[in-house]
Amino acid sequence: MIANSVVIMVVGMAVVFSFLILLVVLMSVLSGVVLKFFPEKEKEAPAPSSAQAEIAAAIAVAYSRS
């Protein structure tokens, strides 16, 4: 009886492990396919406003005096 339960446990664990490995492989393949046909577009950085430039200049002056 113990031997049967060990066999059932090992078979169950093998099935779950196989499913997880298959899931990881399929997700990797799907990710590659999606990125090939729908690449991510790079976003352009917005130009700094005059207020941001003034703040950056103030920080630079304060840093150079220390």
C-alpha atoms as an extended CHARMM CRD file, in Angstrom:
* protein
*
        66  EXT
         1         1  MET       CA              0.0000000000        0.0000000000        0.0000000000  PROA      1               0.0000000000
         2         2  ILE       CA              2.8570000000        2.3950000000        0.8050000000  PROA      2               0.0000000000
         3         3  ALA       CA              4.5350000000        1.5200000000       -2.4890000000  PROA      3               0.0000000000
         4         4  ASN       CA              1.3920000000        2.4200000000       -4.4330000000  PROA      4               0.0000000000
         5         5  SER       CA              1.1060000000        5.7720000000       -2.6970000000  PROA      5               0.0000000000
         6         6  VAL       CA              4.7670000000        6.5520000000       -3.4280000000  PROA      6               0.0000000000
         7         7  VAL       CA              4.2510000000        5.6980000000       -7.0970000000  PROA      7               0.0000000000
         8         8  ILE       CA              1.1650000000        7.9210000000       -7.2780000000  PROA      8               0.0000000000
         9         9  MET       CA              3.0560000000       10.7510000000       -5.5670000000  PROA      9               0.0000000000
        10        10  VAL       CA              6.0330000000       10.4880000000       -7.9360000000  PROA      10              0.0000000000
        11        11  VAL       CA              3.7720000000       10.3720000000      -11.0100000000  PROA      11              0.0000000000
        12        12  GLY       CA              1.8280000000       13.4080000000       -9.7750000000  PROA      12              0.0000000000
        13        13  MET       CA              4.9760000000       15.3820000000       -9.0900000000  PROA      13              0.0000000000
        14        14  ALA       CA              6.3690000000       14.4530000000      -12.5200000000  PROA      14              0.0000000000
        15        15  VAL       CA              3.1640000000       15.6190000000      -14.2150000000  PROA      15              0.0000000000
        16        16  VAL       CA              3.2250000000       18.9590000000      -12.3790000000  PROA      16              0.0000000000
        17        17  PHE       CA              6.9290000000       19.4670000000      -13.0690000000  PROA      17              0.0000000000
        18        18  SER       CA              6.4590000000       18.6380000000      -16.7640000000  PROA      18              0.0000000000
        19        19  PHE       CA              3.5540000000       21.0720000000      -17.0040000000  PROA      19              0.0000000000
        20        20  LEU       CA              5.5950000000       23.8600000000      -15.4120000000  PROA      20              0.0000000000
        21        21  ILE       CA              8.5500000000       23.2730000000      -17.7450000000  PROA      21              0.0000000000
        22        22  LEU       CA              6.1910000000       23.2860000000      -20.7440000000  PROA      22              0.0000000000
        23        23  LEU       CA              4.5920000000       26.4940000000      -19.4760000000  PROA      23              0.0000000000
        24        24  VAL       CA              7.9640000000       28.2670000000      -19.1550000000  PROA      24              0.0000000000
        25        25  VAL       CA              9.0690000000       27.1660000000      -22.6380000000  PROA      25              0.0000000000
        26        26  LEU       CA              5.7900000000       28.2170000000      -24.2680000000  PROA      26              0.0000000000
        27        27  MET       CA              5.8030000000       31.5910000000      -22.5090000000  PROA      27              0.0000000000
        28        28  SER       CA              9.3600000000       32.2540000000      -23.7120000000  PROA      28              0.0000000000
        29        29  VAL       CA              8.4480000000       31.3550000000      -27.2840000000  PROA      29              0.0000000000
        30        30  LEU       CA              5.2960000000       33.4650000000      -27.1680000000  PROA      30              0.0000000000
        31        31  SER       CA              7.2320000000       36.4130000000      -25.7690000000  PROA      31              0.0000000000
        32        32  GLY       CA              9.7260000000       36.1880000000      -28.6190000000  PROA      32              0.0000000000
        33        33  VAL       CA              6.9560000000       36.0120000000      -31.2260000000  PROA      33              0.0000000000
        34        34  VAL       CA              5.0890000000       38.9840000000      -29.7660000000  PROA      34              0.0000000000
        35        35  LEU       CA              8.2340000000       41.1220000000      -29.5480000000  PROA      35              0.0000000000
        36        36  LYS       CA              9.1310000000       40.2170000000      -33.1340000000  PROA      36              0.0000000000
        37        37  PHE       CA              5.7990000000       41.3230000000      -34.5970000000  PROA      37              0.0000000000
        38        38  PHE       CA              4.9790000000       44.0900000000      -32.0990000000  PROA      38              0.0000000000
        39        39  PRO       CA              8.2680000000       45.6900000000      -30.9640000000  PROA      39              0.0000000000
        40        40  GLU       CA              8.1720000000       48.1880000000      -28.1420000000  PROA      40              0.0000000000
        41        41  LYS       CA              8.3870000000       51.7590000000      -29.3330000000  PROA      41              0.0000000000
        42        42  GLU       CA             10.8860000000       53.9880000000      -27.5700000000  PROA      42              0.0000000000
        43        43  LYS       CA              9.3620000000       57.0480000000      -25.9800000000  PROA      43              0.0000000000
        44        44  GLU       CA             11.0730000000       60.3660000000      -26.5160000000  PROA      44              0.0000000000
        45        45  ALA       CA             12.0650000000       62.2540000000      -23.4030000000  PROA      45              0.0000000000
        46        46  PRO       CA             10.1620000000       65.5180000000      -23.0490000000  PROA      46              0.0000000000
        47        47  ALA       CA             12.1940000000       68.6910000000      -23.4440000000  PROA      47              0.0000000000
        48        48  PRO       CA             12.9380000000       70.3190000000      -20.0950000000  PROA      48              0.0000000000
        49        49  SER       CA             10.9070000000       73.4150000000      -19.3370000000  PROA      49              0.0000000000
        50        50  SER       CA             12.4770000000       76.7280000000      -18.3450000000  PROA      50              0.0000000000
        51        51  ALA       CA             11.4880000000       76.1470000000      -14.7020000000  PROA      51              0.0000000000
        52        52  GLN       CA             13.3190000000       72.8250000000      -14.7090000000  PROA      52              0.0000000000
        53        53  ALA       CA             16.3500000000       74.4740000000      -16.2880000000  PROA      53              0.0000000000
        54        54  GLU       CA             16.3820000000       77.1600000000      -13.5800000000  PROA      54              0.0000000000
        55        55  ILE       CA             16.1570000000       74.5250000000      -10.8510000000  PROA      55              0.0000000000
        56        56  ALA       CA             18.9900000000       72.5550000000      -12.4360000000  PROA      56              0.0000000000
        57        57  ALA       CA             21.1130000000       75.6970000000      -12.6260000000  PROA      57              0.0000000000
        58        58  ALA       CA             20.4200000000       76.4890000000       -8.9660000000  PROA      58              0.0000000000
        59        59  ILE       CA             21.3960000000       72.9640000000       -7.9500000000  PROA      59              0.0000000000
        60        60  ALA       CA             24.5930000000       73.2110000000       -9.9980000000  PROA      60              0.0000000000
        61        61  VAL       CA             25.5310000000       76.5370000000       -8.3660000000  PROA      61              0.0000000000
        62        62  ALA       CA             24.8210000000       75.1730000000       -4.8740000000  PROA      62              0.0000000000
        63        63  TYR       CA             26.8260000000       72.0500000000       -5.5820000000  PROA      63              0.0000000000
        64        64  SER       CA             29.8120000000       73.9960000000       -6.9340000000  PROA      64              0.0000000000
        65        65  ARG       CA             29.9340000000       76.2040000000       -3.8100000000  PROA      65              0.0000000000
        66        66  SER       CA             30.0820000000       73.2880000000       -1.3950000000  PROA      66              0.0000000000
